[in-house]
Amino acid sequence: MIEQFGNIFRIPELRKKVLITLGLITLCRIGVYIPIPGIDTTVLKSYFNQFSQTGVGQLLGLVDMFAGGALASGAIFGLGVMPYISASIIFQLLVGVIPYLEKLQKEGDAGRKKINQYTRLTTVGLCLFQAFIMTRTLYTVEFNGVPVIPVHLQGFGFQIMAALLLTTGTMTLMWIGEQIEEHGIGSGISIVIMISIIDRLPWAFSQIMQNFTFSVTPAEHQIGIVKLLILIGMFLAIVGGIVYITQGQRRIPVQQAKHTRGRRVYGGQRHFLPLRVNQAGVMPIIFAQSLLIFPAAIMQGIQVRYEPGTFGYWITSRIAEILQGGVVYVMFYIILITFFCYFWTAIQFNPKEMSNNMKDYGSFVPGIRPGPRTAEYLEGIMGKITLAGASFLALIAILPILVAGGFDLSRAIAGFYGGTGLLIIVGVALDMVQKIESHMVMRQYSGFLSGGTRIRGRLG
C-alpha cells in the first residue's frame, strides 16, 4: 500500500493533479473560518447546540453538514454548495420536460456549456434568495437574551452585505469544484461536499470520547468499553456494506452480431452491460430528508404563535413530534426513499434509448429479441435491482435513528453511522481511488484495487 502511494508521486501528471486538488481543498476550508462581519458566532453556535434535536435544528443541521460547519459559524461559506446542487437538480428535471433544454443537451459540449451557464445564473438567484431569508431569520435568533446580530446592525444594509458575501462564498466553492474537475482528480463538487462532511468527524469523535469511561457497567449517558467496541464494529461493517452495494452491479451479457467482409468475419464478441444496484446514489435520501424536515420546521414556526396550553399549541407540537421521529416518521421516510429511488432511476436510465443504441451497433442480449423486447427486459431487470438498492438506502437512512435511540447518542453523532453523510464520503472516496487507479494502471504501475479485490456484478 505504501508503495502504491509512492507511485502516485512518480507520475508527473498524476502528482500535479493530486497537489492541485489538495491545494484547492485547503482553500475551500479557509472560507469556513471567515465569519460574516457583525454576527456573534459564539451565540450562534450555542443556539445550534441547544436546538439540534428540533425540526428547525435538524433542517439547519442538514444544511450545516453540507457546509462543513460554516453555517453554525456564521461564515461566508455558510450556504455551502446546496444552492448549486438545487439548481443542477432543477435543470436535470427540466431537461426531460422542456424541448429546448433537451435539444441543447443533445448538441454535445456546446449545449452542455449553455445549460451549465443557465445553472450558474440560477445558482446566483437561489443564493441571493436563501441569503436574504437566512439573514432575516437570524434577526430573530437569540440565546439567553443575547441576539446573534446586534439590534443596531439589523437593517436592509446588513442584509445586502450578508447576502452578497454568502453568494460570493457559494460561487467561490462552485469555482473550486470546477477547477478540481478540470485540473484535479475526482468530481469537484462531490469532493467539496465530502471534505465538508469529513470536517465534522473529529468533532463527533471528541463527543464520543467525552462520554467514554473504562467501566464495564457505565452510568446513564456514558459509553463503556463494550459499547465503544460495538460502535466501532458497527461503523466498519456499515462502511463495508456501503462499499459493497455502491460497487455492486448486475452484468447483462451482450453479444455482438457477426458480419462478413470479403473472406473475413467480424464481430461476434461477447461483453457485458453493467447496471448499478444503487443507480440513484444518495439523492433519494436528500429529497426524503428535505420533505420530512421542512414540515417539522414549519410546524414549530407556527407553534410559537400559540400560547402554551391552547389547542393550537398542542396540535402543532404533536405534529412536530411525529415528524421528528418515531414509527410514523420512519415509515414515511422509507416510503419516500423508495419512491425517489424509482423516480431518480427513471430520469437517469432510459431502457428504450439503450435498446435502440444496442440495435444500431449490432448488439443484442442472447435470447432476447432486439428492439422493444430488449427495452422491456432491461426495464424489468432495472426495476428488480432498484428495489434492492432502495431497501439498502432505506436501511442506511434509518440507521442513525436506531443508533441514536439504542446507544443514547445525539443525532449529530449518530448521523455518521449512516444517512447522507457516510454515503457521500464512501461514494466519493471510491470514485477518487478508481480515477487514481486508472492513471496508475495506464502508466503500468500497480494500483490500489489490483489483485482481484474488485467487486464483480452478478451475470444475467
N, C-alpha and C positions, 0 to 999 in steps of 0.2 A: 504493500500500500504506500509506504514512504517513497519507494522508487517511482511509483506512478505519479505521485505529487511532484517529484523532482522532474519527471518528464514534461510536465506542463510548462516549466520554465526553460526547457531545452528547445522548444518550438517557438521561434521568434513571433510568428503571427498570433499564436495562442497566448503567449506571455503578454503581448501587447493588449489583447482583448481582456484578459483577466485583470491586469493592472488598471485599465480604463474603467472596468466595472467596479473594482474596489474603490477607486477614486471618486466615482460618481455616487456610490453608496455612502461614502463619508460625507460628501456634500449634501446628500439627502437627509442625513441625520443632524447636520448642523442647524438646519432650519427649525427643528423640533425644540431647540433651546433658545430661540429668539422670540421673546414674548411681544404681544401687541402692546404698544405704549398705553398706559392708563389702566390696564387690567391688574387687579390684585390676585396674583397667581396662587398665593397661599390660601386665600378664601375660596377660590375656585376649586382647588384640589380637595379641600375639606368638604365642600359641597358634594363633589363627586363621590368621595368615600362614604358619606352619610346616606346618600340616596341611590347607592349602587344596585339595591335589590328592587327598587320600584320600577314601574313601567317606563317613566321618563329616564331613570338612571340606566336601565338596560338599553334603551334606544341610544342614549349618549355613549354608553359603554361600547356598543357595536360600532358606532362611528369612530370613537376614540381608538378602538383596536386597529382599524384600518389607517388611522393617522399616527400610530406609534406613540400614543400618549400626548400628542401635540394639542389635542382639544382640551384635555384636562389641565394642560399647562398654559392655555391661552396663547399659544404660539402662532406664528404666521402660517405654519403648515397645518393649522387646525382643521381644515376641511379635508385634508388628505387628497387622495385621488378619486374619492367617491363620486364627485360631480362628473369627472371624465368617464368613469365606469358607467354611470347612469346614462350619459349622452351616447356612449358606444352601444349600450343595450337598446336604447330607443331607436337608433338608426339600424341596428341589426333586425329589429322587429319591423321597421318601416320599409326595409328593402323588399320584403315579401308582399307588401301591401301597395306601395306607390310604384307604378310602372317606370317613372323617370329614374328613381333610385336603382331599381332592378336593372335598367338599361345601363346605368353608369357602372354598376358592379361587373357587368359582362364585358365592359370595354377594356379590361385589363388594368395596368398600373395607372394610366391616366384617370380612369374612372374612380379607382380606389383613392387616389390622391384628392379628388374632388370631394368624395364622401368624407375623407379624413378632415378636410377643411371645414365642411359643414359641422362635423363632430366637435372640432375645436371651438367654433363660434358658439355652438350650443353649450359647450362646457363653460365658456365665459358667462353666458346668460344664467346658467344654473348656479355658478359660483356667486355672482352678484346677488341673486335671489336668496340663496341659502345664507350668505354672509349677512344680509340685512335682517333676515329672520333670527339668525343666531345672536347678533349684537342686540337686537330689540329684546330678545328673551333674557339676555344677560343683565339687562337693566333691572329686571325683577328678581334676580338671584341674589340671595344674601345668606350669610352664615353667622349665627349668633348676633344678628342685628347689624353686621358689617356688610355693605354691598360689595359685589365683585367689581363693579365700576363706580367710582365715587360720583355722588349726585351732581357735583359741579361740572363733571365731564359729560354727563348724559345729555345728548342733543344730536341733531342731524349731522353736524360736522364730524362728531366722533364716529357715527355710523358710516359716513362716507369714507373716512380714513381706514376704519377697520375692514370695511368691505373691499376696498382696493388692495389692502395688504393681504387679506385672505385669498382673494382672487389671484394676486401675483404669486402667492405661495403655491397654490394648486397648479397654475400654469408652469411654474418652475419645476414642480415634481413631474408634470407631464413631459416637459422638455428633457428632464433627466432620463425618464423612461424611454423616450425616443432615441436618445443618444446611446443608451445601453443596447437598445435593439439594433441600432445601425453600426456602432463601433465596438460594442462589448460582447458579452456572451449571455445568451438566455433571452427570455421575454421580458422587456424592460419594465412595463407597468406591473407585471406579476412580481418581479424582483423587488420593486419599491414596496409593494404590499407585504411581501414575505418578510423583508427586513423590519418593517414597522411592527409586525406581529412578534417576531423574534425578540425585538427590543423589550417586550413585556415579560419574557421568560425569566430573566434574573429576578424581577420583582415577585413573580409567582413563587419561585423557589425560595426567596427570602421569607415570604409569608408562611410557607410550609415549615421552614426551619425555626421560625419564631415560636410556633406552637409545638415543636418537636421535643420529646422527652425520651430518655433512655429506659423509662419504666415500661415493664411488660403490661401493667394494668394502669394506663394513663387516666387522668381525670377527664371530666367533660370538656370538650372543645380542644383537647390536646391530642397530638399524634404520637403514638408509641412506636416502638421498633417494628412490631408485627404489621401495623397499619402502613408504615412507611415502605416496608418491603413489598407489601401488596400493591401500593400505589405505583412504585417503580416498575414492578412486574406488569401491571395493567397498562402503564404508559408504553412500555416496549412492545407488548402484544398488540395494542391498538395501532401503533406506528407500523408494525409488521403487516397487520391486516390491511391498512390503507395502501401500503406499497403493493401488496399482492393484488388487490382489486383495481388499483389505478393502472397497473401494468397488464392486468388480465385482459384477454381478448378472445373472441370466437373467430377462428380462422376458417373461412369458407373456401373450399378448393375450387379453383377456376382453371379451366382448360382452354388453351388457345387452339383455334381451328387450324388444320393443316391446309396448305395450298402449294401448288406445284408451279415452278417457273422453269421452263425448259426441262432439264433432266433432274433438277434439284427440288427437294421437298423442304419447305419452310414451315415454321410454326410447330404446333404440337406440344409445346412446353406446358408444364403444369406449375402454377403458382397459387398464391393464397390471397384472399381479400380479408384483411383483419378488421373486425368490428369490436370496438372497445366496449367493455362491460359498463364502465362509468362514462358513457358518452357525454352526459350533461355536465360533468365536472362538479364544481362547487356552487353553481348558480342556483339550483333549486333550494338549497339551504338559505342562501342570502335572500331570495324572494320570500320564502316562507317566514323567515325571521322578521323581515320588514313588515309583512302583512299582519303578523301577530303582535308585534311590539307597538306599532302605531296606534291601534285601538286602545291598548292599555294606557299609553301616554295621553291619549285624548280623554279617556275616562277620568284619569287623575287630574287633568286640567279642568274638566267640568266639576269634579268633586269639590275643589276649593271654593266654588261659587256657593255651595250649600253650607249651612250651619250644621255642626255635629249633632246627631240625634234626630235630624229630619229624615223623611223617607227618601228624598233625593240623594242625600249623603250616603244613606245605607245602600241603596240600589247601585249607585255608581261605584262604591267601594267594593261591593260583592262582584260586580262585573270585572273590575280591575284585578281582583284577586284571582278570578277564574282565568283571565288572560295572561297572568304572570306565571302560572304553574299549575300542577295538579293533573288529574286524569283527563279532564276535558281539553286542557291545553295540549297535552301530549298527543291525544287523538287527532285534534285539528292539525297539529304540527306534522304528523305522519301523513295525513291525507293530502295536505298542501305540498309536501315534498314529493310524494308520488305523482301528483298532478303535474307539477312543474318539471319533473324528470321527463315525462312523456311529452310535455309541451316543448321543452327546450330541445329534446332529441328530434322532434318533428321539424323544428326550424333548421337544425344543422344537418340532418340526414335525409336525403331525398332519394328513395329507392328507385323511382321512375327514371330520374336523370342518370343514376348509376347503372341501371339496366340498359338504357339507351347507349351510354358510353361503352359498355362491355360489348354490345351488339355491333357498334360501329368499328371497334377494334378487332372483331372476330373472336371474342372470348365468350365463354359460356360456363355455367355451373353444370357439372356432369349430372345427367338425369333430369334436368330442368330445362324446359323449352325457353329459348331467348325471347326477350320482349316482356309483355305483361306478366307472364307466369314467373319469370325471374324476379320482377319487381315485387310480386306478391310473396314470393319465397323470402326475399331479403327483408321485407317489411315484417313478416311473421317471426323470423329469427331475431330481428332487432327488438320487436315487442317483448319477446321472452327474456332476452338479456337485459333489457331496460328495467323489467320488473325486478331482476336480481340486483341491478345497480341501485334502484330506488330503495329496496329493502336494506341494502348496505348503508346508503346515505341516511335513511331514517334512523337506523341503529346508531350510527356515528353522531347524528344530530341530538338524540335524546340522552346519549351517554353523559354529557356534562350535568344534566338534571339528575340522573341516577347517582352519579359520583358525589355531587353536592349534597344530596339527601342521605346517601349511605355512609359517607365518610365525614359529614359535618364540615364541609368546606364551602367557602364563598363561591358564587357563580363565576366570578372573575378568575379564580384559580382553577376551578373545575373545567372551565372553558378550554384548557389546554389538553383535556382528556377526550377531545372530540370536537364536533362542531366545525364551524367555518375555518377557524384559525389553523388547526392541525392539518386539515385537508389541503389548505393553500401551501403551508410550509412544506409538506411532504411532496405534493404535486410539482411545485416549482423547483424544489431541490432535485427531484428526479429528472426534470427537463434539463436543468443545467448540467447535471452529471452526464446525461446522454449526449448533449451537444459537445461537451469537452471530450467525451469518449470518441465521438465521430472524428474530431480533429486529430486525436492521438492515433487512432487506427489508420487514418488516411496517410499519416506520416510514418506508418509502420512501427508504432510504439504500442505496447500492450496497454489496454485501457482498464478502467475500474471494474467494468462488467464482464471482462473476459473470463474464460474458464467455465463456461456453461452455467453462469448464475442468472441468466436472463429468464424471465417468467414467460413461458410459452403458452399460447392460447390453445383451446380445445379445437379439434378438427371437426368439420362437418356442419 
